Amino acid sequence: MSTGTLLAIVIPVAVILAALAVVAFLGFRRRRLRERFGPEYERTVDDTGSRLAAERDLSAREKRHDELDIRPLPDEVRDRYTRDWADVQGEFVDRPEDAVQDADLLVTSLMRERGYPTEDLDQRLKDLSVEHGRTIEHYRAAHEINRLSMKHQATTEQLRGAMVHYRALFDDLLSDGGQSHRAPA
């Protein structure tokens, strides 16, 4: 076989193998991002308008998150937050709007204590989505109801829903390394 014939066979095979490797890598990356971000993956695809743009955005979130100093909570701090949540939850009966606002403040405080920046809501959502992609939608919903509550436009049922939403993220933030330490109901 001549060198030309060999090259005519080897080059297309190499190109096909390289293309298959790229497709496999992109498929693995997509699957990994979907698993890590959960529903946030599809939300980001919808927001950006393309899978490639969404995957770039989610990868950038991961890189930023890796640079943050996210830390587990010592047991005594976790216990304090658990007691604080019980107080906020108890406040709901007599002052539901205040309880929802206090729940927002408590969740924000917990984020800060864990090492998340808390100044900008959009960035907060992106940072949280890396480890809490399955509960971040709860935070969005609770925050929106809290916004309505501050204008006295939320119903009692919406306020109750906000507490449930805040609780989902609160519990997720309170857990460390997959070991959930749930606050009493």
Phi and psi in degrees as a GROMACS rama.xvg file:
@    title "Ramachandran Plot"
@    xaxis  label "Phi"
@    yaxis  label "Psi"
@TYPE xy
-79.5082  163.175  SER-2
-62.1494  -39.1038  THR-3
-62.5244  -41.5811  GLY-4
-66.9258  -42.7299  THR-5
-59.9391  -45.3886  LEU-6
-64.2542  -36.579  LEU-7
-65.471  -24.2714  ALA-8
-91.5528  -46.7512  ILE-9
-67.6162  -43.6254  VAL-10
-62.5165  -50.8127  ILE-11
-61.3712  -37.6736  PRO-12
-63.0601  -43.3912  VAL-13
-63.137  -41.315  ALA-14
-63.9205  -43.897  VAL-15
-63.2499  -44.001  ILE-16
-63.3685  -40.4433  LEU-17
-64.4377  -41.9654  ALA-18
-64.0323  -41.3216  ALA-19
-63.7909  -38.8389  LEU-20
-64.1662  -41.3323  ALA-21
-64.6757  -45.4078  VAL-22
-61.641  -42.6953  VAL-23
-64.7761  -42.1633  ALA-24
-62.1586  -46.9085  PHE-25
-63.867  -38.5031  LEU-26
-65.1549  -42.314  GLY-27
-63.4334  -44.5687  PHE-28
-61.8323  -45.1224  ARG-29
-61.2558  -45.4726  ARG-30
-63.5864  -42.5149  ARG-31
-63.7494  -44.3584  ARG-32
-65.4744  -40.3888  LEU-33
-61.0115  -44.0618  ARG-34
-66.7108  -41.1717  GLU-35
-71.3377  -42.8269  ARG-36
-94.3653  -14.2622  PHE-37
57.9985  -134.111  GLY-38
-61.8607  -21.6275  PRO-39
-65.3978  -26.8859  GLU-40
-59.6236  -54.1939  TYR-41
-65.8883  -36.3688  GLU-42
-60.909  -42.5767  ARG-43
-68.7135  -37.5537  THR-44
-59.8112  -46.4067  VAL-45
-62.3665  -42.8845  ASP-46
-67.041  -38.5217  ASP-47
-88.7852  -22.8352  THR-48
89.4524  -3.35626  GLY-49
-155.281  150.28  SER-50
-64.7867  -41.8904  ARG-51
-62.4729  -45.5306  LEU-52
-64.1707  -40.7848  ALA-53
-63.0665  -43.146  ALA-54
-67.5862  -34.3682  GLU-55
-64.5752  -44.1956  ARG-56
-61.8339  -47.2785  ASP-57
-65.2307  -37.6272  LEU-58
-65.2837  -38.8463  SER-59
-64.3815  -38.4794  ALA-60
-61.1582  -42.6652  ARG-61
-61.1229  -43.523  GLU-62
-63.1552  -44.3375  LYS-63
-63.233  -43.9153  ARG-64
-60.1389  -39.4167  HIS-65
-61.9898  -25.7316  ASP-66
-85.2999  -12.7296  GLU-67
-78.3509  154.214  LEU-68
-97.2426  71.7831  ASP-69
-80.1467  126.559  ILE-70
-130.336  151.691  ARG-71
-71.9337  161.385  PRO-72
-93.98  137.444  LEU-73
-64.4598  154.088  PRO-74
-55.5677  -41.1554  ASP-75
-67.4398  -33.5344  GLU-76
-71.3521  -42.2128  VAL-77
-59.6771  -42.7649  ARG-78
-64.0016  -39.6664  ASP-79
-62.6018  -44.6433  ARG-80
-64.1938  -36.7741  TYR-81
-62.2399  -43.8756  THR-82
-65.6759  -41.9084  ARG-83
-61.5895  -39.3332  ASP-84
-64.0123  -42.3804  TRP-85
-60.0132  -38.8059  ALA-86
-63.9681  -45.8069  ASP-87
-62.7956  -43.0306  VAL-88
-63.7486  -39.4186  GLN-89
-66.8742  -30.0394  GLY-90
-66.7956  -22.9889  GLU-91
-59.5066  -36.3232  PHE-92
-58.442  -46.9502  VAL-93
-91.9822  -29.8747  ASP-94
-140.685  74.2663  ARG-95
-60.7801  -41.2412  PRO-96
-63.4573  -43.8135  GLU-97
-63.2692  -39.6966  ASP-98
-62.6155  -41.493  ALA-99
-65.6525  -42.7367  VAL-100
-64.5232  -39.645  GLN-101
-67.9115  -35.3824  ASP-102
-62.7839  -41.5429  ALA-103
-61.2488  -45.9471  ASP-104
-63.5079  -39.819  LEU-105
-66.5321  -42.7961  LEU-106
-64.0179  -41.1469  VAL-107
-63.4807  -41.5695  THR-108
-62.2202  -41.7641  SER-109
-63.4191  -41.3744  LEU-110
-58.2577  -48.9923  MET-111
-60.1219  -43.565  ARG-112
-61.8958  -35.0753  GLU-113
-75.3277  -17.5163  ARG-114
112.925  7.03553  GLY-115
-83.0251  136.091  TYR-116
-65.7909  143.236  PRO-117
-126.808  10.8377  THR-118
-71.4813  -47.4659  GLU-119
-110.053  123.551  ASP-120
-59.4372  -46.9022  LEU-121
-59.9433  -43.7093  ASP-122
-68.83  -36.4931  GLN-123
-58.9358  -44.704  ARG-124
-62.3128  -43.4059  LEU-125
-64.5556  -44.0713  LYS-126
-63.9272  -43.6169  ASP-127
-66.3593  -32.1612  LEU-128
-62.0522  -22.9823  SER-129
-65.9632  -45.4433  VAL-130
-102.475  -16.225  GLU-131
-127.108  37.3513  HIS-132
-61.4893  -25.0284  GLY-133
-83.9403  -15.0536  ARG-134
-117.517  -2.57535  THR-135
-64.514  -30.0266  ILE-136
-65.8582  -30.8997  GLU-137
-61.324  -42.3971  HIS-138
-65.1845  -42.8529  TYR-139
-58.8919  -46.7558  ARG-140
-64.2275  -44.9756  ALA-141
-63.3515  -41.8726  ALA-142
-63.6795  -39.7019  HIS-143
-65.18  -42.8582  GLU-144
-65.7384  -39.0701  ILE-145
-60.8735  -39.6213  ASN-146
-61.0564  -44.8379  ARG-147
-63.0279  -40.4883  LEU-148
-61.5951  -38.0726  SER-149
-64.5233  -21.7463  MET-150
-101.519  9.94433  LYS-151
57.7634  39.3402  HIS-152
-113.846  5.20543  GLN-153
-98.5237  139.611  ALA-154
-78.2323  164.212  THR-155
-60.209  -38.3373  THR-156
-65.5448  -39.6419  GLU-157
-63.9253  -41.0645  GLN-158
-63.3883  -40.5231  LEU-159
-61.6695  -42.7865  ARG-160
-61.0711  -38.9646  GLY-161
-61.294  -40.9245  ALA-162
-62.6306  -41.5736  MET-163
-63.2515  -42.7136  VAL-164
-64.9017  -46.5126  HIS-165
-60.3467  -38.9234  TYR-166
-61.5093  -39.2179  ARG-167
-60.5421  -47.1223  ALA-168
-70.6882  -40.1133  LEU-169
-54.6041  -50.295  PHE-170
-61.2808  -39.8054  ASP-171
-65.9998  -42.3535  ASP-172
-69.0115  -32.4123  LEU-173
-70.6084  -24.8335  LEU-174
-80.8484  149.832  SER-175
-126.191  126.823  ASP-176
56.9378  36.2333  GLY-177
82.9918  -6.87831  GLY-178
-94.0912  102.693  GLN-179
-79.0276  132.785  SER-180
-118.733  87.1463  HIS-181
-75.9222  140.288  ARG-182
-73.9944  148.825  ALA-183
-64.7881  146.136  PRO-184
